[in-house]
Amino acid sequence: MYSQQPLKQFGKLFLLLSAFSMAGCASGPDIRSDYDRGANFGAYTTYNFVEGAGPNNDGYQSLFTQFVIEAVTIEMENRGYAKSDNPDLLVNFGARLDERVNVTTSPAMMGGYYGYRGGPYRYGGWSGYGYATETNVSQYTEGTFNIDIIDRRRRQLVWEAVGIGRITDRQRQNLEETIKNGVPLYFLNYPFVAGNPNPVAQD
């Protein structure tokens, strides 16, 4: 890794580690991406990771960071990029958890039936008590994960993908497998291979 920090411990980052598990949702995360049309992607053949890549703030590398580095390495090398100490491209990534509140309302009709049901004529209706609403409030955790690819010499971002999705307790399980399955979803939006200046079709 490009100036990789040593692994020490990961305890208090556990919740942050699971931010990426949105990629394991049945419907998948909402992923948006874009790239720099002015960048010469044909000139890029090597890569590495920025110093301290990932959401680390305490001087050590979390399990989350290790798993993402492994998954991104596979994706970059599948596209022909070679890891180098003097890379053309630098890769960074981040994750964030936010607590959200969802408020929904639904109509609840109030009142009673009135009317005469006897004889040859019938009439009736709903009494004028009016309408009310029911309000339901629920809380959930939303995860945001991003991958950035940077032109090292120009120090400029050339590609970014950002995914947002809802996190559940079930999706926090088996983090390593979730990341291995999730990172390729982001790279489906990366349309280049090493040494080719033109976007290529994805399989």
Stockholm file with secondary structure:
# STOCKHOLM 1.0

chainA/1-203         MYSQQPLKQFGKLFLLLSAFSMAGCASGPDIRSDYDRGANFGAYTTYNFVEGAGPNNDGYQSLFTQFVIEAVTIEMENRGYAKSDNPDLLVNFGARLDERVNVTTSPAMMGGYYGYRGGPYRYGGWSGYGYATETNVSQYTEGTFNIDIIDRRRRQLVWEAVGIGRITDRQRQNLEETIKNGVPLYFLNYPFVAGNPNPVAQD
#=GR chainA/1-203 SS CTTCCCCCCCGGGHHHHGGGGGGGSSSCCEEEEEECTTSCGGGCCEEEECTTCSSCCSSSCCHHHHHHHHHHHHHHHHTTCEECSSCSEEEEEEEEEEEEEEEEEEEEECCCEEEECSSSCCEEEECTTCEEEEEEEEEEEEEEEEEEEEETTTTEEEEEEEEEEEECTGGGSSHHHHHHHHHHHHHTTCCCCTTCCSCCCCC
#=GC SS_cons         CTTCCCCCCCGGGHHHHGGGGGGGSSSCCEEEEEECTTSCGGGCCEEEECTTCSSCCSSSCCHHHHHHHHHHHHHHHHTTCEECSSCSEEEEEEEEEEEEEEEEEEEEECCCEEEECSSSCCEEEECTTCEEEEEEEEEEEEEEEEEEEEETTTTEEEEEEEEEEEECTGGGSSHHHHHHHHHHHHHTTCCCCTTCCSCCCCC
//
